[in-house]
Amino acid sequence: MKKLEGQVAIITGGARGIGAGICKVFCEAGATVALWDVLDGQETVDELTKEGHNIFYQKVDITSKESVDTAVAEIKEKHGHIEILINNAGIIKDRSFMKMSDDEWNAVMNVNVNGLYVTCKSVIPHMIEGGYGRIVCASSINSVAGAFGQTNYSASKAATSGFVRSLCKEVGKYGITVNAVAPGFIKTAMTDSMPEAVVAAGIAQIPVRRIGTPEDMGHCYLFLASKEAGFVSGITLHANGGSLPL
């Protein structure tokens, strides 16, 4: 039996990058995956469906209670249960602090932090009803290391780590765990657009001497979303190839 056989998993921001990698790993582990994104996720869904997996796309704005509640109600009506919530969706609006606009600050906080509140608020009651749940949220290496031009993003990802540490204390009695994954330097469309010399310099700082992949992150999420991780809650799992001292 596959690790997530019979379970329904919501994966936000699943249309591309790390999110698509998580979708692939979870599908291979036997989950029925609801891919949420404001971007078109049908291409990712079609690719995984052709491989025989159970995945469907819902266009969802995680900052909108109405959008999230509607999607959750559709899943409940069709499948009857939700075991896993992967809060992967996030945005960046990089700019040095003194040049950063209020809109750039607020947009990042709204998606990266308020989105956690909206999605968890909608999904947790159904997990409580089922007596089981796994919630995993996306933090970042920069929640600890910081980065020039990312005061908004770094603050939002540090908030994510605080969020899971607190929420786990409230929902643990219902069989629900809450954790975070903090990726390091990962191969995405953004890194593919970087100059080769910049990518090489980044890899040189990683002890395992390679860039991470979306599938690497997917396996981190898979562990925390599994039944086997039932005694792991409130942590931020740093997955950066050893590049960040902890």
C-alpha positions as CSV (number, residue, x, y, z in Angstrom):
1,M,0.0,0.0,0.0
2,K,1.3,3.4,-0.9
3,K,2.1,5.9,1.9
4,L,-0.8,8.3,1.1
5,E,-3.2,5.8,-0.4
6,G,-6.8,6.8,0.2
7,Q,-6.0,10.3,1.5
8,V,-7.0,13.7,0.0
9,A,-4.3,16.3,-0.1
10,I,-4.7,20.0,-0.9
11,I,-1.5,21.5,-2.4
12,T,-1.6,25.3,-2.8
13,G,0.6,27.0,-5.4
14,G,0.9,23.6,-7.2
15,A,0.9,24.8,-10.8
16,R,4.7,25.1,-11.1
17,G,8.1,25.0,-9.4
18,I,8.2,23.4,-5.9
19,G,4.5,23.1,-5.8
20,A,4.4,21.0,-8.9
21,G,7.2,18.8,-7.5
22,I,5.1,18.2,-4.4
23,C,2.1,17.3,-6.5
24,K,4.1,14.7,-8.4
25,V,5.6,13.1,-5.2
26,F,2.2,13.0,-3.5
27,C,0.5,11.5,-6.5
28,E,3.1,8.8,-6.7
29,A,2.5,8.2,-3.0
30,G,-1.1,7.4,-3.8
31,A,-2.9,10.6,-2.7
32,T,-5.8,12.2,-4.4
33,V,-4.5,15.7,-5.0
34,A,-6.4,19.0,-5.2
35,L,-4.0,21.4,-6.9
36,W,-4.9,25.0,-5.9
37,D,-3.4,28.0,-7.7
38,V,-4.4,31.4,-9.1
39,L,-2.3,30.3,-12.1
40,D,-3.5,27.7,-14.6
41,G,-2.6,24.4,-13.2
42,Q,-4.2,22.2,-15.8
43,E,-1.0,21.4,-17.6
44,T,0.5,19.9,-14.4
45,V,-2.8,18.1,-13.8
46,D,-2.8,16.7,-17.4
47,E,0.8,15.5,-17.1
48,L,0.1,13.6,-13.9
49,T,-3.2,12.3,-15.0
50,K,-1.6,10.7,-18.1
51,E,0.6,8.8,-15.7
52,G,-2.5,7.4,-14.0
53,H,-2.6,9.6,-10.9
54,N,-5.6,11.2,-9.2
55,I,-5.3,14.9,-9.4
56,F,-7.6,17.8,-10.2
57,Y,-7.2,21.6,-10.5
58,Q,-9.2,24.3,-8.6
59,K,-8.5,27.9,-9.3
60,V,-8.3,29.3,-5.7
61,D,-7.2,32.6,-4.2
62,I,-5.8,31.7,-0.8
63,T,-6.3,35.2,0.5
64,S,-10.1,35.0,-0.2
65,K,-12.2,33.2,2.4
66,E,-15.0,32.8,-0.2
67,S,-12.7,31.2,-2.7
68,V,-11.1,28.8,-0.2
69,D,-14.4,27.9,1.4
70,T,-16.0,27.1,-1.9
71,A,-13.1,24.9,-3.0
72,V,-13.1,23.0,0.3
73,A,-16.9,22.5,0.1
74,E,-16.4,21.0,-3.4
75,I,-13.8,18.6,-2.2
76,K,-15.9,17.5,0.8
77,E,-18.9,17.0,-1.4
78,K,-17.0,14.8,-3.9
79,H,-14.5,13.0,-1.7
80,G,-16.0,13.3,1.9
81,H,-12.7,14.0,3.7
82,I,-9.5,16.0,3.7
83,E,-6.4,14.6,5.4
84,I,-3.5,16.9,4.2
85,L,-3.1,20.6,3.6
86,I,0.2,21.8,2.0
87,N,0.5,25.5,2.2
88,N,3.1,26.0,-0.5
89,A,1.7,29.1,-2.3
90,G,3.7,32.3,-1.9
91,I,5.0,35.4,-3.7
92,I,8.0,37.6,-3.7
93,K,8.2,41.4,-4.2
94,D,11.9,42.1,-3.8
95,R,13.1,45.6,-3.2
96,S,15.5,47.2,-0.8
97,F,13.7,48.3,2.3
98,M,13.8,52.1,1.9
99,K,12.5,51.7,-1.7
100,M,9.9,49.2,-0.9
101,S,6.3,50.4,-1.3
102,D,3.5,49.7,1.1
103,D,1.8,47.6,-1.6
104,E,4.9,45.4,-2.0
105,W,5.1,44.8,1.7
106,N,1.3,44.2,2.1
107,A,1.1,41.9,-0.9
108,V,3.7,39.5,0.4
109,M,2.2,39.5,3.9
110,N,-1.3,39.0,2.5
111,V,-0.4,35.9,0.5
112,N,2.4,34.4,2.6
113,V,1.0,35.0,6.0
114,N,-2.7,35.8,5.8
115,G,-3.1,32.9,3.3
116,L,-2.1,30.5,6.1
117,Y,-4.9,31.8,8.3
118,V,-7.5,31.6,5.6
119,T,-6.7,28.1,4.4
120,C,-6.1,26.5,7.9
121,K,-9.3,28.2,9.2
122,S,-11.3,26.5,6.5
123,V,-9.7,23.1,6.4
124,I,-9.0,22.3,10.1
125,P,-12.7,21.8,11.1
126,H,-12.8,18.9,8.6
127,M,-9.6,17.4,9.9
128,I,-11.0,17.7,13.5
129,E,-14.1,15.9,12.2
130,G,-12.0,13.1,10.9
131,G,-9.7,12.9,13.9
132,Y,-6.6,13.2,11.7
133,G,-4.7,15.8,9.8
134,R,-1.3,16.9,8.5
135,I,-0.6,20.5,7.7
136,V,2.8,21.5,6.2
137,C,3.6,25.2,5.4
138,A,6.4,26.7,3.3
139,S,9.0,28.6,5.1
140,S,12.4,29.5,3.6
141,I,16.1,29.5,4.3
142,N,15.8,33.3,4.4
143,S,13.5,33.1,7.4
144,V,16.8,32.6,9.3
145,A,19.5,33.8,7.0
146,G,17.8,36.9,5.6
147,A,18.5,38.3,2.2
148,F,19.1,41.8,0.8
149,G,15.9,43.2,-0.7
150,Q,13.7,40.6,1.1
151,T,12.7,42.1,4.4
152,N,9.0,41.5,3.4
153,Y,9.6,37.9,2.2
154,S,12.0,36.9,5.0
155,A,9.6,38.4,7.7
156,S,6.7,36.4,6.2
157,K,8.6,33.2,6.2
158,A,9.8,33.7,9.8
159,A,6.2,34.3,10.6
160,T,5.4,30.9,9.0
161,S,7.7,29.2,11.4
162,G,6.1,30.9,14.4
163,F,2.7,30.1,13.0
164,V,3.3,26.3,13.0
165,R,4.9,26.3,16.4
166,S,1.8,27.9,17.9
167,L,-0.9,26.2,15.9
168,C,0.5,22.7,16.6
169,K,-0.2,23.3,20.3
170,E,-3.9,23.9,19.7
171,V,-4.7,21.1,17.3
172,G,-2.5,18.3,18.4
173,K,-5.2,16.8,20.6
174,Y,-7.3,16.2,17.4
175,G,-4.6,14.1,15.8
176,I,-3.4,17.0,13.7
177,T,0.3,17.9,13.2
178,V,1.5,21.2,11.9
179,N,5.0,21.7,10.5
180,A,7.0,23.8,8.0
181,V,9.7,23.1,5.3
182,A,12.3,25.7,4.7
183,P,13.9,25.2,1.2
184,G,17.3,26.4,0.3
185,F,18.6,27.0,-3.2
186,I,16.2,25.1,-5.5
187,K,16.0,24.6,-9.2
188,T,13.0,26.5,-10.5
189,A,12.1,28.7,-13.5
190,M,13.6,31.6,-11.5
191,T,17.0,29.9,-11.0
192,D,16.9,28.7,-14.7
193,S,16.9,32.4,-15.7
194,M,19.9,33.3,-13.6
195,P,23.4,33.6,-15.2
196,E,25.3,30.3,-15.0
197,A,28.1,31.9,-13.0
198,V,25.6,33.0,-10.3
199,V,24.1,29.5,-10.1
200,A,27.6,28.0,-9.9
201,A,28.5,30.4,-7.1
202,G,25.4,29.4,-5.2
203,I,26.1,25.7,-5.6
204,A,29.6,26.2,-4.3
205,Q,28.2,27.3,-1.0
206,I,26.2,24.1,-0.6
207,P,28.1,21.3,1.1
208,V,26.3,18.6,-0.9
209,R,27.5,20.4,-4.0
210,R,24.3,20.5,-6.0
211,I,21.2,22.6,-6.3
212,G,18.0,21.2,-4.8
213,T,15.1,20.0,-6.9
214,P,11.3,20.4,-6.5
215,E,11.2,16.6,-6.0
216,D,13.7,16.9,-3.1
217,M,11.3,19.3,-1.5
218,G,8.4,17.0,-2.3
219,H,9.9,14.2,-0.3
220,C,10.4,16.5,2.7
221,Y,6.8,17.4,2.6
222,L,5.9,13.8,2.1
223,F,7.6,12.7,5.3
224,L,5.9,15.4,7.3
225,A,2.5,14.6,5.7
226,S,2.8,10.9,6.5
227,K,1.3,8.9,9.3
228,E,4.9,7.9,10.2
229,A,5.6,11.5,11.2
230,G,2.8,11.5,13.8
231,F,5.2,12.5,16.7
232,V,6.8,15.4,14.7
233,S,4.9,18.7,15.1
234,G,5.8,22.4,15.4
235,I,9.1,22.1,13.6
236,T,10.7,23.8,10.6
237,L,12.6,21.3,8.5
238,H,15.5,23.0,6.9
239,A,16.2,21.4,3.5
240,N,19.2,23.3,2.1
241,G,22.0,20.7,1.5
242,G,23.8,21.9,4.7
243,S,24.3,25.5,3.5
244,L,22.8,27.0,6.6
245,P,24.2,26.5,10.1
246,L,21.4,25.8,12.6
